């Protein structure tokens, strides 16, 4: 299966699509009160030079960008959250980016980070949070999307468990225009119960719609992948990692092959993310989505 970015460029191994040669350096003007609209559930931290990962060890992306950190648990897939485990190690450490642990925190000083990254890359948005958490004000989500639209030489991967909120937000934002090809949207699915999010994703206005079936903690069951452009699957990692059965991984892979959807097997998981390697039935699966000409 061929692998391309949204503009038709070949993606072998990790993708680094260059969606534009233009580099813009400023966000559009916003009302001074935008960030004052922050929810009572979210802190706001302004700290110059407070950077997150320029490079990422995650196999399906190049970098992470976290204009928001912190979250709350809503599914069984959240039980052993790696991001929470990492952040809470630093709670109370004065001056550390995670001195508030995993509390939901807006970080406006990070909004322009992708605009300063000149080389095109895949960027996982909010690896340490969920952009569609109910505690994040719409005005702040707007500014995140403003940045992604401006930084069109990058490809952004937005992943959520709060699929109805993402579906509704994108329906409003792109009601009268085509969704930009450099913004991919996905939902996390951990078992059969989570598969309801696939229905929400299918109705989401997006150039590329993808599933992250990780941590896979139970069988997904028969799944309709119509309108889905990419599927990532993987097991849980960490000290309390739950075992992923090979039958569950094969079921997803076989559904992808039958329905001609690119499949990316990230890891078996274990104490460490790479403990079990990446091979499924004797090979690595590193397929990427092809460019889409039709939008939801």
MARZA-146164 format. One record per residue (C-alpha): x, y, z; residue in three letters. Coordinates in steps of 0.05 Angstrom, whole numbers. Last residue first. Layout:
// residues N
      c1      c2      c3  res
       X       Y       Z  ALA
...
***
This chain:
// residues 296
      c1      c2      c3  res
    -341     301     106  UNK
    -284     317      58  UNK
    -266     286      -9  UNK
    -198     292     -42  UNK
    -160     254      11  UNK
     -86     243      11  UNK
     -64     173      30  UNK
     -58     151     103  UNK
       5     118     129  UNK
      26      45     136  UNK
      78      23     187  UNK
      63     -50     201  UNK
     125     -86     226  UNK
     133    -159     209  UNK
     132    -230     237  UNK
      59    -237     257  UNK
      57    -169     290  UNK
     125    -137     302  UNK
     132     -73     342  UNK
     176     -91     401  UNK
     153    -122     466  UNK
     189     -76     515  UNK
     185     -15     470  UNK
     135      23     511  UNK
     167       2     577  UNK
     136     -43     630  UNK
      96     -76     575  UNK
      74     -51     507  UNK
      61     -91     444  UNK
      77     -30     402  UNK
      57      18     346  UNK
      21     -24     294  UNK
       2      24     238  UNK
     -53       3     190  UNK
     -74      38     125  UNK
    -148      26     109  UNK
    -165     -20      51  UNK
    -229     -48      82  UNK
    -205    -121      85  UNK
    -135     -99     104  UNK
    -160     -53     159  UNK
    -208    -106     187  UNK
    -150    -156     187  UNK
    -106    -108     226  UNK
    -161     -95     277  UNK
    -176    -169     288  UNK
    -102    -185     290  UNK
     -91    -137     347  UNK
    -148    -167     388  UNK
    -125    -238     373  UNK
     -55    -221     397  UNK
     -81    -207     467  UNK
     -60    -140     498  UNK
     -38    -148     570  UNK
     -54     -92     619  UNK
       4     -47     638  UNK
      10     -32     712  UNK
      83     -10     714  UNK
      78      25     646  UNK
      58       8     575  UNK
      -8      -9     543  UNK
     -14     -44     476  UNK
     -18     -14     406  UNK
     -60       2     347  UNK
     -60      59     296  UNK
    -115      63     243  UNK
    -117     110     183  UNK
    -167     140     134  UNK
    -235     128     167  UNK
    -296     146     126  UNK
    -318      73     123  UNK
    -281      35     178  UNK
    -339      -7     201  UNK
    -317     -49     260  UNK
    -331    -121     281  UNK
    -306    -130     353  UNK
    -261     -82     389  UNK
    -231    -135     435  UNK
    -203    -111     501  UNK
    -147     -70     531  UNK
    -119     -38     468  UNK
     -82      22     497  UNK
     -86      45     444  UNK
    -133      40     385  UNK
    -114     108     357  UNK
    -164     118     302  UNK
    -156     167     244  UNK
    -194     219     204  UNK
    -155     256     150  UNK
    -182     318     115  UNK
    -232     333     171  UNK
    -305     350     180  UNK
    -325     300     234  UNK
    -384     253     219  UNK
    -340     191     216  UNK
    -307     213     281  UNK
    -373     211     318  UNK
    -388     140     294  UNK
    -317     119     312  UNK
    -330     144     383  UNK
    -379      87     393  UNK
    -319      40     389  UNK
    -301      58     460  UNK
    -347       4     488  UNK
    -314     -48     444  UNK
    -245     -33     471  UNK
    -192      22     476  UNK
    -212      73     424  UNK
    -178     140     419  UNK
    -205     189     368  UNK
    -171     224     310  UNK
    -165     289     272  UNK
    -114     308     219  UNK
     -99     381     205  UNK
     -53     394     145  UNK
    -107     385      93  UNK
    -146     446     116  UNK
    -221     435     126  UNK
    -259     462      66  UNK
    -302     524      80  UNK
    -372     544     100  UNK
    -385     502     162  UNK
    -311     493     176  UNK
    -309     522     246  UNK
    -380     501     264  UNK
    -375     429     242  UNK
    -305     427     271  UNK
    -331     445     340  UNK
    -388     395     337  UNK
    -345     336     317  UNK
    -292     354     368  UNK
    -343     360     425  UNK
    -376     294     405  UNK
    -308     259     403  UNK
    -284     272     473  UNK
    -232     217     473  UNK
    -187     262     432  UNK
    -128     263     382  UNK
    -106     322     340  UNK
     -49     305     291  UNK
     -19     367     259  UNK
      18     367     193  UNK
      68     424     186  UNK
      80     472     127  UNK
      11     500     141  UNK
      33     536     204  UNK
     -23     588     197  UNK
     -79     537     200  UNK
     -48     502     259  UNK
     -38     568     296  UNK
    -110     590     285  UNK
    -132     520     308  UNK
     -97     531     375  UNK
    -126     601     379  UNK
    -197     574     369  UNK
    -186     522     423  UNK
    -169     580     470  UNK
    -232     619     452  UNK
    -273     554     460  UNK
    -253     550     534  UNK
    -217     487     558  UNK
    -253     456     617  UNK
    -297     412     573  UNK
    -235     375     548  UNK
    -232     381     473  UNK
    -157     394     468  UNK
    -142     331     508  UNK
     -79     332     551  UNK
      -5     313     553  UNK
       2     292     480  UNK
     -33     357     465  UNK
     -23     362     390  UNK
      20     309     357  UNK
      62     346     305  UNK
      85     315     239  UNK
     142     357     211  UNK
     161     414     165  UNK
     227     449     183  UNK
     217     521     206  UNK
     194     509     277  UNK
     179     579     301  UNK
     107     578     278  UNK
      99     512     314  UNK
     115     546     380  UNK
      64     602     372  UNK
      13     578     423  UNK
      65     559     475  UNK
      60     624     514  UNK
     -15     612     520  UNK
      -5     552     567  UNK
     -73     530     593  UNK
     -71     482     652  UNK
    -115     423     671  UNK
     -83     395     735  UNK
     -33     339     719  UNK
      20     362     768  UNK
      16     435     785  UNK
      92     441     786  UNK
      90     408     718  UNK
     130     459     678  UNK
     179     461     737  UNK
     188     529     771  UNK
     174     503     841  UNK
     170     428     846  UNK
     102     419     879  UNK
      77     366     831  UNK
     137     339     791  UNK
     124     264     792  UNK
      50     281     778  UNK
      67     299     707  UNK
      97     232     686  UNK
      42     188     716  UNK
     -11     235     688  UNK
      18     231     618  UNK
      25     155     621  UNK
     -49     147     639  UNK
     -60      81     676  UNK
    -136      85     682  UNK
    -147     129     621  UNK
    -166      70     575  UNK
    -221      53     624  UNK
    -255     118     604  UNK
    -266     189     629  UNK
    -203     209     667  UNK
    -186     282     676  UNK
    -134     323     639  UNK
     -69     361     646  UNK
     -30     402     596  UNK
     -52     453     544  UNK
     -11     488     490  UNK
      25     420     486  UNK
      62     408     421  UNK
      94     341     406  UNK
     144     325     352  UNK
     157     274     297  UNK
      95     229     297  UNK
      75     157     287  UNK
     132     124     325  UNK
     126     164     389  UNK
     197     179     410  UNK
     184     253     401  UNK
     227     313     382  UNK
     215     387     397  UNK
     184     364     462  UNK
     155     419     505  UNK
     180     490     516  UNK
     170     540     572  UNK
     214     595     544  UNK
     171     650     572  UNK
     122     627     626  UNK
      49     645     623  UNK
       8     594     661  UNK
     -68     593     661  UNK
    -105     544     706  UNK
    -166     507     681  UNK
    -230     487     718  UNK
    -253     559     728  UNK
    -255     561     653  UNK
    -212     610     615  UNK
    -249     670     587  UNK
    -193     715     609  UNK
    -154     683     553  UNK
    -198     716     501  UNK
    -204     783     537  UNK
    -151     817     497  UNK
    -191     801     434  UNK
    -150     765     383  UNK
    -106     787     327  UNK
     -83     733     280  UNK
     -21     694     303  UNK
      46     717     278  UNK
     107     684     247  UNK
      88     657     180  UNK
     132     610     140  UNK
     114     593      69  UNK
     143     531      37  UNK
      78     494      49  UNK
      51     426      68  UNK
     120     397      80  UNK
     104     327     105  UNK
     152     295     154  UNK
     128     224     158  UNK
     162     171     200  UNK
     178     110     158  UNK
     166     124      85  UNK
     118     181      69  UNK
     115     200      -4  UNK
      86     268     -20  UNK
      14     270     -44  UNK
      -8     334     -11  UNK
     -43     300      47  UNK
      20     258      62  UNK
      31     194      23  UNK
      40     120      35  UNK
      29      68     -19  UNK
       0       0       0  UNK
***
